[in-house]
């Protein structure tokens, strides 16, 4: 698709992101260069469409390497099954590229090329940085929970609503627990909208749990989306 052709749905999604970020005073960036101008310890939420498999792994890798340069531990919140099996697997560079169970699951995923590329990028970083410097925290539902939508198609909408709520809760838990670390989140754009909407309510309620919202930035991948973002900012 040409860079100047914008999917109308993408435009709407980005418009919603911009509105929420403006309310929360959260900067939106679309390049690692822009991130460098912010607080080097800022929390980065990567709002993905999951379909740019040629670029997203590279962007995530650049963000992580930039943050690893400051000497602090980096935690990557990763939208993936949160079973203990996958937690251990993703953090094991000797296994995470050749695990049969993982590769079988990837073969069935809609955005398998993007997720596979991300795991390869993670593995490259793990060759240099051990788990005490770089750790992955998957925050999606468990694999067993994901099977619910297959068991009862009539409740599929209910499943996605429950999953969305759990993803937001898990991200918030990571923000509360590791807010003083260098946090990077990789998740879908709709989850980011749900998260920012919840953060808006938390702010309105006084933010009693002290989530460091003023240290958050949202990374919007530049492919196609950056054109929509510029258009919205001009309006």
URWOHU-V564594 format. One line per field, one symbol per residue. ss: DSSP state (~ for helix, > for strand, _ for the rest). psi: psi as a letter, one per 40 degrees, with the letter a starting at -180 (. if undefined). A space follows every 10 residues. Layout:
# URWOHU-V564594
ss = ???
psi = ???
This chain:
# URWOHU-V564594
ss = _______~~~ ~~~~~~~~~~ ~~~~__>>>_ _~~~~~____ __>>>>>>__ _____~~~~~ ~~~~~~~~__ ___>>>>>__ ___~~~~~~~ _________~ ~~~~~~~~__ _~~~~~~~~~ ~~~~~~____ ___>>>>>__ __~~~~_~~~ ~_~~~~~~~~ ~~~~~~~~~~ ~~~~~~~~__ _>>>>>>>~~ ~~~~~~~~~~ ~~~~______ __~~~>>>>> ____~~~~~~ ~~~~_
psi = hidehhhddd dddddddddd dddefhihie idddddeihe eihhhhhiee egeedddddd ddddddddee eiihhhhhgi heiddddddd egeedeefhd dddddddeid fddddddddd dddddeddhi dedhihgiea iiddddeddd dgddeddddd dddddddddd dddddddfde ihhhhhiidd dddddddddd ddddeefdef hgdefiihhh idhddddddd dddd.
